[in-house]
Amino acid sequence: MPGWGWLIPLADRERFPAWSFSVYQTNLRIGLEAFGGRSGGRLYKMDDKVKKPGQDYMEKLKRLKTWSGFAVKEIYTPEDVKGIDYKRDIADAGQYPFTRGIYRNMYRGKLWTRRQPWGFGTPEDTNEQLKFLIQHGNTGLMVFRDQPTMHGIDSDHPLARGEVGVSGVPLCSIEDMEDLMDGIPLEKVSMTLLCASVVSPIILAQYLVVAKRRKINLAVLRGTISNDSIMSHVCYSKEANPINLGIKVWGDLVEYCAKNMPLWHAAYVSAPYNIRDSGINAPQEIAFGLAIAATYVDGTLRRGMDIDDVARRMSFYCNTGIDLFEEVAKFRAMRRMWARMLREKYGARDPRSWQFKFAVQCAGSSLVPQQPLNNIARTAYEALAAVLGGCQSLFCTTYTEPISLPTKEAQRTALGIQGIIAYETGAAMVADPLGGSYYVEALTDMLETEAGKIMAEIEEMGGFPRALESGWVDKQVEEGNIRYQKEIESGERLIVGVNTMTIPPEEDLTPPGGVLRIPPETEQKQIARIKRLKETRDQTQVKKTLKNLWGKAGKGEGENLMPAIIEAVEAYATVEEIMGTIREAYGLSWDPWGIRKSSF
C-alpha cells in the first residue's frame, strides 16, 4: 500500500485525524497503540513506581554515551585533539573545509531564515495561514503538499480518501497553485515547495506558470524545490518513486533551473531529515545524506552537466535531535566531509560548490504527546543546536506535533523560540561559538570517522541505489527503531513524561490552542473542484500537451521534460495526468497501484 497515510487504521484516523510525517515515523517506531500513557501504550507506559522522599538526592547519570552510541569521557583535554591540524581540518569560518561555517561573518551578515511551514485544508486555507506566518515573523515561506499530491494522484483518486488536505495542501492543478499563492509577491519572497518525490517537477511547473501569468521574470524567483525522490522511496512509497525515474527528473529540474532560475535551488536533498526521523542515528544521517547526494551528482554528470553548475546550487534538509553537542558536531562534520568530497572526489573548482548549505527541522520524532508543553523546551534546545551548528534556515517543529497539525498558538510559539535565540541568547553573534572546545572537536572527528566508514560500506555495495535494492538500508532503519525502543523500555533512554517524571493521564492537559482538525467537508470540496475542472477545461488542448509530453519522455535521458510539463500545466492537466503520462512513457503503469488507467 502506498505512503504512510494509508498504513494508519481508520479507527486511529478518527482518534487523531491530523497527521504529519514525523508523527507517523514516531508511531512506526513505537506502535500506534503507544500514543501516550494516555492510552496505556507498550512503549509509553506510565512509570508507576512510588518514589520515597530523598531517594533521588544522589542521582547520577545512567547513560554515558551520546544518543548515537559514542562513549563520552569525563573531561576532554588537548590530548583528545592532538591529531587535528587547524588549517587543514578546521580553518576559519568561510574558509575550506568550512568546518566552522560557510561564511566568515555568518549571522552577522544574515540571520538564518525563519521558515515555519504550513499546508492543510484547501489552497485558500493554506494561503491564509501563510500570510499569518509572515505577519508573525516568518522570513521565508514553506509549503507542504498533501499525501495524494506527493504520490502523484489527484484528490478524486480512491486511495486519496481521508488524506486530502490532511497533512498538506492539495495541488492537483494550476488552479490550486494560483489560489495558494494569491496575494503573495513571488518576486519578493523566498519560497520552499516541499514535495520530495518524482512529482516535484510538476509542482515547480505550477509555481512557474503562476509567475509567468503575473509577468514575473523567472530569474528573480528565489527559493527551493525539494525533489529527493530517493528519500521518498525509502520513507514513503517505493511504487510511486522508481529510483531511475527519480534520478532522471532530478536532473531535469537542476538543468532547467541552472539555465533559467539562477536564484533557485533545485538540487535539494531531504534524506538527512526524513530518514533520520525514521530511525537512523547521526553518523548514518551524514552518510546516507551524502551518499544520496552523490547518486544525484553522478546522474547529472552522466548527462553532461558541469559539476559546478550542479553543486553550487545544492542544499540539504537536515535533522536536529535533542543531543545538543552531538548535533552541533554533526553539522560541522557534514560541512567538512561535503567540502572534501566535492573538491577532492569531483574536482569542483567553484568554492560555492564546496559549501554545505542546509536547512534544519527539529526532530518530530523526539516530541511526545505526554505533557506536550515540555516539547517547547525540546524544540528550543534542538533549534539552538542548529544555530550553533551554522544552519541557513530553520523550522521549529511545534509542540502539537505528536497530537495534531500545528495550531496558530503553536506556530507563534515556534517563531518565538527562533526570535529568542536570535535576539536574546547571544548565540548568533559569533561564528561557530563551540569551535575549539576539546569535546566538540573530538566529537566532530568521531562523527566524521564513523560516517566515512558507513559511506565506504555503501560504495562497496555499488552506491546507495544498490544498497537500497539489497534491503540493507531498510535493515539499518529497522535496527535503529528496535534499538530506540529497547533503550526506552530498559530505561537507558529517559524521556520526561514517558518513562521518568511522569504524571497520571488524567492530570495531563490538552495543548494550549486546542487540537487542529480538518473539517470533513474539506475533502468533498476539493474533489468537487477537481471534477469541475476536468469537465470545463479544453480537453483537446489537454490531450495535445500530454501527447507531446509522452513523446518527449519516450526519448529518454537526453530530453529535458520541464518545458513539456509546463505546457501541460498551462493547459490545466492535473498532477495525476502528467505523472501518469510520464510513467507510461517509461514503461510503468499509469497508476502506481493499478487502480486507475489513463483517461487519454
Buried (B, 14 or more C-beta within 10 A) or exposed (E): EBBBBBEBEEEBBEEBBBBBBBBBBBBBBBEBBBBBBBEEBEBBBBBEEEEEEEEEEEEEEEEEEBBBEBEBEEEBEEEBBEEBEEEEBBBBBBBBBBBBBBBEEBBEEEBBBBBBBBBBBBBEBBBBBBBBBBEBBBBBBBBBBBBBBBBBBBBBBEBBBBBBBBBBBBBBBBBBBBBBBBEBEBEEBBBBBBBBBBBBBBBBBBBBBBBEEEEBEBEBBBBBBBBBBBBBBBBBBBBBBBBEBBBBBBBBBBBBBBEBBEEBBBBBBBBBBBBBBBBBBBBBBBBBBBBBBBBBBEBBBEBEBBBBBBBBBBBBBBBBBBBBBBBBBBBBBBBBBBBBBBBEEBEBEBBBBBBBBBBBBBBBBBBBBBBBEBBBEBBBBBBBBBBBBBBBBBBBBBBBBBBBBBBEBBBBBBBBBBEBBBEEEEBBEBBBBBBEBBBBBBBBBBBBEBBBEBBEEBBEBEBBBBBBEEEBBBEBBBEBBEBBBEBBEEEEBBBBBBBEEBBEEEEBEEBEBEBBEBEEEBBEBBBEBBEEBBEEBEBEBBBBBBBBBBEBBEEEEEBBBBBBBBBBBBBBBBBBBBBBBBBBBBEBBBBBBEEBEBBB
